[in-house]
Amino acid sequence: MIPTDRTREERREWRLAGDATDHVIDRACLALALAGAAENHRRAEGL
């Protein structure tokens, strides 16, 4: 995954706030990407 500027800025803010580690943020990004892919598949299949 290629991070966008917004993602980089969000990571910096989260890291400074201590809300999440990079590992947790990476997992969350992956989960969102997979959920989006699953939804796109359902739409393509007409489900």
WOTA-V663633 format. One record per helix or strand of 2 or more residues. SS is the DSSP state (A for helix, B for strand). FROM is the first residue (numbers start at 1). LEN is the number of residues. If there is no record, write none. Layout:
SS;FROM;LEN, SS;FROM;LEN
//
This chain:
A;5;13, A;22;24
//
